[in-house]
Amino acid sequence: MTRTGTGRSTRWKDLTPGQQTALLTLASVQVSLAATAWADLALRPAEEVNGSKGKWAAIIAINFVGPVLYFRRGIRR
């Protein structure tokens, strides 16, 4: 639920079908990015990861930014 300018929470049923679709699409992308990053991290040897695997596992949990950071900065090339 989000807050509107009136202090009232927006509920799922208050969203238009287009807004619901957009929200579900963004959520699917986020979950897919995170799952792919965690799978890669789990299978990648520690010496191919910049920093600790535990640190990257926590960073990946940050919406959108975490998985992108992992793929851009977390993997040694």
C-alpha positions as CSV (number, residue, x, y, z in Angstrom):
1,M,0.0,0.0,0.0
2,T,1.2,3.5,-0.8
3,R,0.2,6.8,0.7
4,T,-1.6,9.3,-1.4
5,G,-1.5,13.1,-0.9
6,T,-4.7,12.8,1.2
7,G,-3.0,10.4,3.7
8,R,-5.1,7.5,2.5
9,S,-3.5,4.2,1.5
10,T,-3.9,3.0,-2.1
11,R,-5.2,-0.6,-2.2
12,W,-4.8,-3.1,-5.0
13,K,-8.4,-2.8,-6.0
14,D,-8.0,0.9,-6.4
15,L,-5.4,0.5,-9.0
16,T,-6.3,0.5,-12.7
17,P,-5.8,-2.8,-14.6
18,G,-2.8,-1.1,-16.4
19,Q,-1.2,-0.1,-13.0
20,Q,-1.8,-3.6,-11.7
21,T,-0.1,-5.1,-14.8
22,A,2.8,-2.7,-14.5
23,L,3.3,-3.5,-10.8
24,L,3.2,-7.3,-11.4
25,T,5.6,-6.9,-14.3
26,L,8.1,-4.9,-12.2
27,A,7.8,-7.4,-9.4
28,S,8.4,-10.3,-11.7
29,V,11.5,-8.6,-13.1
30,Q,12.8,-7.9,-9.6
31,V,12.3,-11.5,-8.5
32,S,13.9,-12.9,-11.7
33,L,16.9,-10.6,-11.3
34,A,17.4,-11.5,-7.7
35,A,17.0,-15.3,-8.2
36,T,19.4,-15.2,-11.2
37,A,22.0,-13.3,-9.2
38,W,21.7,-15.5,-6.1
39,A,22.0,-18.6,-8.3
40,D,25.1,-17.2,-10.0
41,L,26.6,-16.3,-6.7
42,A,26.0,-19.7,-5.3
43,L,27.5,-21.5,-8.2
44,R,30.5,-19.1,-8.8
45,P,33.8,-19.9,-7.0
46,A,34.6,-17.5,-4.2
47,E,37.8,-16.4,-6.0
48,E,35.7,-15.1,-8.9
49,V,33.7,-12.8,-6.7
50,N,34.9,-9.3,-5.6
51,G,34.4,-9.3,-1.8
52,S,32.7,-11.8,0.3
53,K,29.8,-13.9,-0.9
54,G,27.8,-13.1,2.2
55,K,28.1,-9.4,1.5
56,W,26.9,-9.9,-2.1
57,A,24.0,-12.1,-1.0
58,A,22.7,-9.3,1.2
59,I,23.3,-6.6,-1.5
60,I,21.4,-8.7,-4.0
61,A,18.3,-8.3,-1.8
62,I,18.1,-4.6,-2.5
63,N,15.4,-4.0,-5.1
64,F,16.7,-3.8,-8.7
65,V,19.9,-2.1,-7.6
66,G,21.4,-5.1,-5.8
67,P,21.3,-7.6,-8.6
68,V,22.5,-5.0,-11.1
69,L,25.4,-4.1,-8.8
70,Y,26.3,-7.7,-8.4
71,F,26.5,-8.4,-12.2
72,R,28.4,-5.1,-12.8
73,R,30.8,-5.0,-9.8
74,G,30.6,-8.3,-8.0
75,I,32.0,-10.6,-10.6
76,R,35.8,-10.6,-11.3
77,R,36.5,-10.3,-15.0
